[in-house]
Amino acid sequence: MSFAMSAAHSTIAATMQDLAFVFAGFFVGFVVALTGVGGGSLMTPLLIFGFGIAPNLAVGTDLLFAAGTKLGGTLQLARRRLVPWRVVGQLSLGSIPAALATLYVLHRVGPAEPAVQRAITLTLGAALLLTAAATFYKANLGHAPQRQPAATGIDPTRARHWALPITLGAVIGSLVTLTSVGAGAIGVAVLLLLYPALPLARIVAADIAYAVPLTLVAGLGHAAIGSVDWTLLALLLCGSLPGIWVGTRLAQHAPQRWVRTLLSLLLAYAGSKLVLA
């Protein structure tokens, strides 16, 4: 009898944990749709702090989670002809090779080694602090009107210098592969600096589109070295899709400034906790 009760309790506990992962996916999808902040900034620290998932498993699983969710957004934006594919290509020239190089280093060193886990934690904390700063700036200070290229005849998809997108793309590629953070708010900030004449809607479209091949390559690389929990990934996706659906319908009515400011404070807290741990 006691064995049967123990088995029943174990089954209930497993079911409750699965539901918790689904709700976590729903929450992250909802907040991403509501604020536009990348899911990696939320999902990875939530998996580490909230569920005790190892940092390498949290990063690898979240990368494929991001690839799946952003692919749908890219297809919708592509149908509306908002994606500047030249910009996506320029960034990818730097980010994809950098992601592969970072994966090679992780494979050689071993993703589960304590030193690697600590490096991931510290880098993730720093990335969260950068994302918090970018989110806070965008919410409270980043409302200056953009310059438009119509009167000058300048190609808005041409960067200030040809090497800058490749170089900064490589930095983001390494950062995303190591932490799953960086392709959201940090990516938008980089794009605003590189392409000041590009309309904001196309900046956001480029940020979402170039993150798809980057997170897919990085996620599959993590899967190859055993840093992806496929069951966890399926549960998170089951929650994120309805979360995104609900969030997109409430986004127009939410006070964006206050929501983004609160989110930036939460990200700063999580980042500082990771750095000081």
C-alpha positions in Angstrom: 0.0 0.0 0.0 2.8 2.4 1.0 4.6 1.6 -2.3 1.4 2.4 -4.3 0.9 5.7 -2.4 4.5 6.6 -3.0 4.1 5.9 -6.7 0.9 8.0 -6.8 2.6 10.9 -5.1 5.5 10.7 -7.5 3.1 10.8 -10.5 1.3 13.8 -9.1 4.5 15.6 -8.4 5.7 14.9 -12.0 2.4 16.1 -13.4 2.6 19.3 -11.3 6.1 20.0 -12.5 5.1 19.5 -16.1 2.2 22.0 -15.6 4.7 24.4 -14.0 6.9 24.3 -17.1 3.8 24.9 -19.4 2.8 27.9 -17.3 6.4 29.1 -17.4 6.3 29.0 -21.2 3.0 30.8 -21.2 4.3 33.5 -19.0 7.4 34.1 -21.1 5.4 34.0 -24.3 3.0 36.5 -22.9 5.6 38.9 -21.6 7.6 38.7 -24.9 4.4 39.6 -26.9 3.6 42.3 -24.5 7.0 44.0 -24.3 9.1 42.8 -27.2 11.9 41.8 -24.9 13.7 38.6 -25.9 12.6 35.3 -24.4 16.1 34.3 -23.4 16.3 37.2 -21.0 13.3 35.7 -19.1 13.3 32.0 -19.8 17.0 31.1 -18.9 17.1 32.8 -15.5 13.6 31.4 -14.8 14.8 27.9 -15.5 17.9 28.3 -13.4 16.4 30.1 -10.4 12.8 28.8 -10.5 13.4 25.1 -11.5 17.0 24.4 -10.6 17.9 23.5 -14.2 21.7 23.3 -14.9 22.9 26.5 -16.7 24.1 24.6 -19.8 20.7 22.7 -20.1 18.8 26.0 -19.5 20.7 27.8 -22.3 20.6 25.0 -24.8 16.9 24.3 -24.4 16.0 28.0 -24.4 17.9 28.5 -27.7 15.7 26.0 -29.5 12.7 27.5 -27.7 13.6 30.9 -29.1 14.2 29.5 -32.6 10.7 27.9 -32.7 8.9 31.0 -31.4 10.7 33.5 -33.6 10.3 31.5 -36.7 6.6 32.1 -36.6 7.1 35.8 -36.2 9.6 36.0 -39.0 7.2 34.3 -41.4 4.5 36.8 -40.6 6.9 39.8 -41.0 8.2 38.4 -44.3 4.7 38.2 -45.7 4.3 41.9 -44.8 7.7 42.6 -46.5 9.2 44.2 -43.4 12.3 42.0 -43.1 15.4 43.8 -44.6 17.2 40.6 -45.7 20.4 42.4 -46.6 20.7 43.5 -42.9 19.9 39.9 -41.8 22.6 38.6 -44.1 25.2 41.1 -42.9 24.7 40.2 -39.2 24.6 36.5 -39.9 28.0 36.7 -41.6 29.4 37.4 -38.1 27.0 35.7 -35.8 26.8 32.2 -37.3 30.6 31.6 -37.5 31.0 33.0 -34.0 28.2 30.7 -32.7 30.0 27.7 -34.3 33.4 28.8 -32.8 31.8 29.1 -29.3 30.1 25.7 -29.7 33.5 24.2 -30.6 35.1 25.6 -27.5 32.2 24.3 -25.3 32.5 20.9 -26.9 36.3 20.8 -26.3 36.0 22.0 -22.7 32.8 20.2 -21.7 29.6 22.1 -21.1 29.0 20.4 -17.7 32.4 21.3 -16.2 32.1 23.6 -13.1 34.3 26.2 -14.7 32.1 26.3 -17.8 28.9 26.5 -15.7 30.4 29.4 -13.8 31.4 31.2 -17.0 27.9 30.7 -18.4 26.4 32.1 -15.2 28.7 35.2 -15.1 28.2 35.9 -18.8 24.4 35.4 -18.5 24.4 37.9 -15.5 26.3 40.5 -17.5 24.0 40.0 -20.5 20.9 40.4 -18.3 22.3 43.7 -16.9 22.9 44.9 -20.5 19.4 43.9 -21.5 18.0 45.6 -18.5 19.8 48.8 -19.3 18.7 48.7 -23.0 15.1 47.9 -21.9 15.0 50.8 -19.4 16.5 53.2 -22.0 14.0 52.2 -24.6 11.1 52.6 -22.1 12.0 56.0 -20.7 14.6 57.7 -23.0 14.5 56.1 -26.4 11.6 58.1 -28.0 13.6 60.4 -30.2 12.3 60.4 -33.8 14.3 58.4 -36.3 15.9 60.0 -39.3 14.3 59.0 -42.6 16.3 58.4 -45.8 13.7 59.6 -48.3 15.2 63.1 -48.8 18.9 61.9 -48.9 18.6 58.9 -51.2 20.8 56.9 -48.7 20.2 53.2 -48.7 18.9 52.5 -45.1 20.2 49.0 -45.2 23.8 50.2 -45.6 25.7 50.2 -42.4 28.1 53.0 -41.3 30.9 50.7 -42.2 30.8 47.2 -43.8 32.8 45.6 -41.0 30.6 46.8 -38.2 27.6 44.4 -38.7 30.0 41.5 -39.0 32.0 42.4 -35.9 29.0 43.2 -33.7 27.1 40.2 -35.1 30.0 38.0 -34.0 29.8 39.5 -30.5 26.1 38.8 -30.3 26.6 35.3 -31.8 29.0 34.3 -29.1 26.9 35.9 -26.4 23.7 34.2 -27.5 25.4 30.8 -27.9 26.9 31.0 -24.4 23.9 32.5 -22.6 20.8 32.5 -25.0 20.5 36.2 -24.2 21.5 39.1 -26.5 19.3 38.7 -29.7 16.5 40.8 -28.2 16.9 44.2 -26.6 20.7 44.2 -27.1 20.2 43.3 -30.8 17.8 46.1 -31.3 20.2 48.6 -29.7 23.0 47.4 -32.0 20.7 47.7 -35.1 19.7 51.2 -34.1 23.3 52.2 -34.0 24.3 50.5 -37.2 21.3 51.5 -39.3 20.0 54.9 -38.0 17.9 55.6 -41.2 16.1 52.2 -41.1 12.4 52.6 -39.8 11.8 51.0 -36.4 9.4 48.4 -37.7 12.1 47.1 -40.0 14.7 47.2 -37.2 12.5 44.9 -35.1 11.8 42.7 -38.1 15.6 42.3 -38.7 16.2 41.6 -35.1 13.6 38.8 -35.0 14.7 37.3 -38.4 18.4 37.1 -37.9 17.8 35.5 -34.5 16.2 32.5 -36.1 19.2 31.0 -37.9 21.5 32.1 -35.0 19.4 30.4 -32.2 18.7 27.4 -34.5 22.4 26.8 -35.2 23.4 27.4 -31.5 20.5 25.3 -30.2 21.3 22.3 -32.5 25.0 22.6 -31.5 24.0 22.5 -27.9 21.8 19.5 -28.7 24.8 17.7 -30.3 26.8 18.1 -27.1 23.9 17.0 -24.9 22.8 20.4 -23.5 19.1 20.2 -24.6 16.2 18.7 -22.6 13.7 17.8 -25.4 10.8 17.0 -23.0 11.2 20.4 -21.3 11.4 22.1 -24.7 8.1 20.6 -25.8 6.4 21.6 -22.5 7.7 25.2 -22.8 6.4 25.5 -26.4 3.0 24.2 -25.4 2.7 27.1 -23.0 4.4 29.8 -25.1 2.1 29.6 -28.1 -1.1 30.5 -26.3 0.9 33.0 -24.2 2.0 34.9 -27.3 -1.6 34.8 -28.6 -2.9 36.4 -25.5 -0.1 38.9 -25.2 -0.4 40.2 -28.7 -4.1 41.0 -28.0 -3.4 42.9 -24.8 -0.2 44.7 -26.0 -2.1 47.7 -27.4 -3.9 48.3 -24.0 -0.9 47.8 -21.7 1.1 50.8 -20.3 4.3 50.0 -22.2 6.5 52.4 -20.3 5.6 51.0 -16.9 5.7 47.4 -18.0 9.1 47.8 -19.6 10.5 49.7 -16.6 9.3 47.0 -14.2 10.8 44.3 -16.5 14.1 46.1 -16.7 14.3 46.2 -12.9 13.5 42.5 -12.7 16.2 41.7 -15.3 18.7 43.8 -13.4 17.9 42.0 -10.2 18.3 38.6 -11.9 21.5 39.7 -13.6 23.1 41.0 -10.4 22.1 37.9 -8.5 23.9 35.7 -11.1 27.0 37.9 -11.2 27.3 38.0 -7.4 26.4 34.4 -6.8 
